[in-house]
Amino acid sequence: MALVSPATSSEDLERWGSAASWSSGAELTPMQTLLWRAERHPVQSSTTTVVIDLDRAPDWQRFVAATEWGTRLVRRLRQRVVDPVVPTASPTWADDPTFDLAYHLRRERVGGRDEVLAEAAQVALRPFDRSRPLWEGVLLEGADGGAAYVLKIHHALADPLGTVQLLSMLQSGRRAHTPRKPLGDEDAAPAEVDPVDLAVAGLRGDAAALAGSARSAARSLLSTRPSTVVASGLRYGASVRRLLTQAAPPSPELAPRTGRSWAFLTLDAPLDPLRSAARRGGGTLDDVAVALVLGGLRRHHERRGSDVTEVPVGVRVSLSRADDLGNRFAGAVISGPMAIEDPVDRVAAVRGEVLSLHTERALEVLDAAAPLLNRMPSFVGASALQAAAPPDAFVLTLPGPPKRRFMAGAQVQGMYVLGPLPGSALTAVLTTVGDTACIGVNVDASAVGDLAALRSCLDEAVDEMVAAGR
């Protein structure tokens, strides 16, 4: 592939090489398919929005050229999803023969930070044209002398972790222009995929697989004691019931929720004190993020005269080991210990709640059920995703670029991930960027009337956690 400038650093070359092979599967995975077909934007959205703060407004032509190069390096950015006419097969990726960069990328002028976040929320609330590649970028110029790039990306293309990884791979380690950069493989996916042919191929595959599956199931049943099968099924069912049961009652101070009015907040914190607070509490950076949000919500409730002491919080649970982030994870809900005033004790309490989830056998139940749900009408999958009562808050931590990065000559100063609101009052994502924790918070504005007051509560919680780690 690749004509490469002698000035290109080996680190950039390595990251760009990884980007070229990123997400090259021909079909959506079962979980991506479920989210794709069950989506009811914006209430049941699978959209991630990222606000990237830049130290200056990049040259527009250079920015366009860099984005054009990125879409040629990562072919997925030029591909669309094609669904079979009936759900007998997974949707597949196909090149978009009408791909037009000008449709996906534009620029606007804004007057300050509040306008940046308001515009980003409006971008996020607009549904995708599902017949085109599933991303949209807006460069916002004039924000306090700098600029901000807002990127909206669909979960079928990348989940929040994948979105941050992709951005980190495409950014440059130097401000200067790299004249010749590597390009991706020229092998294109088919541009024309017939939805009818896709459905027929799925039926043929099902018929061929059915006989083999039946034989395998029969052999498995004959070799297993019936009492063992029954006991295992009962334990799994009990685990499913526990996971679907609300960990703590929802707070009346975070209601009603419509999910149709999003408001974005961004906060910053130095990373080292947060990691130190995690160590002191025997937890991880994920636990610190949850404890920090709980500290803000505690203040929010106190100022409203509420005596709520626990709120349900959606967290990420590692499926690899009990004490690390791992590469495999599932979502679950804990009872968030909001009443604990000491931030380190709160981190320890959150750690205990998260560890207790590792005994649950059904953490991966949605992944296991996705292939079956994908064979049913889309409303069935949508209902399955709503089977569990939504928590008051979702909290997630993502690893961002560890070093200084640039976009078309403008230095990245912050990267804030704003996740969707699947029934929750707020979704908070802490992304590590160099030595800074960038916290993006998406708030259901119908549930939180005084956004400035919530912002103040979260700011105080950040200061409290940083002080605890010093």
N, C-alpha and C positions, 0 to 999 in steps of 0.2 A: 503494500500500500504506500507508500508514504514518501513524499518528498519533504524533507525536513530542513529547516534553517539551521546553520551551524550554531546560531545563537540560542537555539532552543535548549533549555536545561533538561538533564536526564530525568529529573523529577516530573517536569511537565510532560515529557514524552511518555513516561510510564503511566501517568494518570490518563492522558489522552488515549493511550492504547487500551486501557481498561474501559474507557467510555465507548470506544469503537465496538467492543464486544458486549456492551451492556444490554440486557433484556432482549435477547435475540430469539426467544421462543416464538413458534409460529402461532400458537393459540393462547388464549387467556387461561390462566389457571382456574381450577374450580372455585376458589374463593373470589378471584377477580370477576369471574362470570356471575357469581351470586350477587356481588355488589353492583355490577353493571346492570343486571336485569331487574334488581330490586330497587334501584335508585328512584327516589321521588324528590327531586331537588326543590327547595333547599333543605326541607325538614329531614329527609333521609338522604343526605348528600354524601358523596364520596370524593369531594373536592378538597384539595389542600392548596392553600395560598401562602406564598412566601414573600415577605417584604425585605429587600436587601438594601441597606443603607450604603451609599457611595460617597466618597469624600469630595467628589466633583461631578459635574455633569459630563459624561463622556461625549466625545465627538460622535454625532448621530450616525454619520456614514460608516464610521469605524464600528459602531455598536451594531448596526444592521449587518455589516459584513461578518462580524464575529458570530452573530446569531445564525446567519446563513451557513457559515462553516459548521457550527454546532449541529444544525439539522442534517448536514451531510455526513458528519462523523457518527452521529447517533441516528440511524435510519428510522428508529421507532418514532422520532419526532415528525416524520413525514408520512406516517402510516395512520390508517383509520381502522375502526372495528367493523367487521361484517358479521352479522348474526344470521344463522340459518332461519328459514321461514317458520319452522317449528323447532322446539328446543330438544332436538335429538343429538346435537353435537355442541361442542364449545364454540363460541365466537372465535374468529380468526383475524389476524392482522393482514392488511393489504396496503400496498403503496397507494397514496392518494395522487392520481394522475393530474389533479387540478390544484395541487398544493400551491398556495400563494402566501409567501412570507408576510406580505402587507396585511393579510387578513388576521394573522396571529400576533403581529408586533406593531405597536404604535407608540407615540409619545404625547404627553400633555404637560401643561404648566400648572403648578400648584403654588399656593401662597405660604405653606408652612406644614409643620408636622401633623396638625389636626386634619388638614386637607389630604395629606398622604394617606392617613389611616382611613378616612372616610371614603376616599376613592378606591382604596384596596378592598374595603368591605363591599362596595357596590360591584366591583369586578367579580368578587367571589360569589355574590348572590345571583349573578346572571348565569343561567344554565348554558352548558356547552351546546354547540351544533354537533350532534352525535354522528353526523355523516362526515366530519372532518377530523384531522389529528387533534388530540384531546389536550391542548395547552393554549395559553394566551399570555402574552407579556405586555406590560405597559411601563415605559420609562417616564417617571415623573420628575420634571426638572424644576428648579427654582425653590427647592425646599431648604431654606436656611443656608443658601450658598452651595449646598451639595445637591444630591439627587437620590432618588430611590427607584429601584426596579421591582415591580410587582409581577410575580409569576403565579398563574393559576394552572394547576395540573390535576388531571383526573386520576383516581385510584387505579383504574384499569391500566394506566400508563406507568404510574409509580405511586407507592404508598408514601407516607411522610418521610420515612427513613430513606427510601429509594430516591425521593425528590432531593433531599439534602445531599445524599451521596452523588447523585448526578451533577448537581450544581457544583459541588466541590471538585469533581473530576474535570468539568469543563472550564473552570476558572484558571487563570494564569498565575504563575508565581512572580511575574515581572510586569512593571508598568509599561515598558516599551513594547512596541508592536512586533509580533513575530511574523515575518513576511511569508514564510512557507510552512504551513502546518500540515500534519498528517490528515488524511481523509479516510473514511470508513470503506468497507468493502463495496465494490460496485454491484455485487449480486443483489438484485432487488427482489422484494417479495412480489407475488403476482398483483397486478393492478386491478384485474377484473376477477372477482370471486362471485360465483352465482350462489345466492342464498338457498335456492332449491337444491342444487348439486350438493351443497354443504349438508343440508338436512338428509338427503338420500344417503350420502356417505356415512352419516352418523347412524342411520338405521341399519345399514349393512354391518357396521362395526359392532353395534349392540347385539345383532343376531349371532354374529360369530363368537362374541364374548360370552353370550348367555349360557351356551351349552357347557363351556369350560368352567364357568362360575358355578353352575349347578352341580357339576361333578365334584368340584373342589369343596363346595359347601357340604355335600353329602358325606364325603370322606372325613371332613372335619367333625361332623356331628357323630358319625359312627365311632370315631376314635376318642371322643370326649364323654366323660360321665355326665348324664343329664343333670345331676345335682350340682355339678360344677358350673354348668352353663347357666342354670337358674340363679345360683348364688352370685356369679359374676354380673349377670344382668341386673339383679337387685341392687348390688353395690354401685353399679354405674348409674342406675336410675336415681338412687339417693343422692349421688354426687351432682347429677344434673339439677335435681330439685334445690339443693343447697345453693348452687351457682345462680339459679334463676330467682331465688328468694332475695328480696331487698335486704342488704346488709344492715342498713339503718333507715328509719323512715325519712322521706324527703323533707327538706326544710320548707315551711310555708313562706319563709322570707325570700325564697328563690323561685317564686311562682307568681302568676301563671306563665307558662312557656309556650310560645307559638313556633319558635324556631325560624321565623320568617324575617326577623329584624336583627341583623348582626352588627355588632360594634367591636372594633379592634382596639386593644391596648398593647403597648410594648414597654418592657422594663429591662433593666440591665443590672448585673451584679458581677463583681470579681469572682473568678472561678475558684481560686485557691481556698478562700475562707469557706466556701460552700462544701468543698471536698473535705476540709478539716472538720466541719460540723458533721459531715456524714461519718467520718471515722469516730468522732467522739460519741456519736449515737449508735455506733455499731451497724450503720446502714450503708446505703449506696447513694449516689447522686440522684437516682430515681426517688428514693425515700425523702431526700432533702427537698426535692421539687414538690412532692405531695405535702410535706410538712409546711413548706413555705406558703403554698396556696391555702392550706387549712388555717395558718396564722392570719392571713388576710381575711378569710371568711369569718374567723372568730371575731375580729374587730368589726366587720360589717354587721354581724348579728348583734354584738354588744351595743353598737350605736343605734340599733333599731329596737333595743329593749327586749331582744329575744333571749330565751333561756335554752335554746337548742344546743346540745353538747356534742352530738355526732351527726355527720352527714355522709351519705353514700358517695364514694369516690371511685371512679373507674381507673384502674392502674394496669400497667403492663407486667406480666408475670413470665419470667424466664422459664422455658421448657428444657433448658440445657442443664443448668445446675441451680441449686437453691440460693447461691450467694453471688451470682454475677448477672450481667445483662444477657449474655449468650446471643446466639444468632436466631434462635427459635423462641417465639414468645406468643402468649395468648392474652386476651383481655379478660379481666375479672373485676369484681367490685368488692371493696373493703368498707368497713365502718370507719370513717375518718375521725380520729380523736381530736375534735376541734377545741375541747375545753382545756387541754393541757397547755399551760402558759409558757413553760420553759421550752424553747425551740429544740434543744438537744433531746430532751425527754420525748418530745413529739416525734422526732425522727426515729427514736428507738421504738416507740409505740407503733408507728407506721411499719417499721421493719417486721415487727412481730405479726402484724395483720397480714402482711404480704407472705411471710414464710408459712403461715397457716394454710395458705391456698395451695402450697405445693403437694399437699396430701390428696387433693381432689383429682379423681381419675378422669373427670369429664371436661378438663380445661380445653381440650381440642374438639369438643363436641360439634362446634359449628363447622370446622374444617372437615370433620368426618361426614357430616350430613350434607355438605355443599354439593357433591356429585348428584345425590338423589334430588335435592331441592331444585337443581338446575334442569331437571327433566320435567319439572312442573311449571304451570303458569307463573308469571312473574310475581303475582300478588301473594302466592304461597311463600316464596322466598322473602318478600318484603315483610310478611307477617312473622316469619321465623326470626328475622333480624330484630323484630320488636317484641319478641316473646318475653324477654327479661325487662323489668322496670328500669328505665334509664337512671343513672346516678345523677346527683346534683352537679358533679364536675368530673371531667376526664383530665388526667395529668399524664404527660408523656415526656421522656427525655431522649434527645437525639444527639449523636456525635457529629459535629460539623467540622469544617477545615481547621486543622491544628495550627496552621501557619498563615502568614499574611497572603492574601489573594487579591487579584485584580480582575476587573471586567472592562475590556476595551480601554485600558489605561486608567480607570478609576478604581481606587482602593476600596475593597469591601470593609466596611466598618461595623457592620452588624447584620445578622441574618435571623429573621423572626418568622417562625412557622405558625400559621393560623389554621388550626384544624376545623373540621365541620362541627355542627352541634346536633348530634343524633339524639335529641330529646333532653340533653343536659342544659343547665343554666350557663355553664361556661366550659370551655376547653382550653387548657393551658399547656404549652409545649416549651420546654427548656432546651435550647440548642447551644452546644458549646462551640464557640468561634474563637480560636486562639486562647487567650486567657480570660475570656469574658463569657458569662452565661447570658444569652439573649432569650428573653422570655416573651413569647407571644400569647396573648389571651383573647380568645373570641368569646364575646358575651352576648347572650340572648337579651337584647334590650327590652323585650317585653317582660322579662323576669327581674331585671335590675333597673329601676327607674332613675337612680342617681349614679350615673357612670363615674362622675368625678369623685364621688365619695368612695366608691369601690376602688378606684385607682389609688386614692390616698391610703386606703387600708392595705392594699397589696404593696405599695411603696414602703410602708412601715414594716410590713412582714419581711421584705427583702433586707431592710436595714437591720432588723432584729436577727435574722439568720446569719448575715455577714458578721455582725458583732459577736455572735456565739462561736464563730469559727476562728476568731482572731485571738 
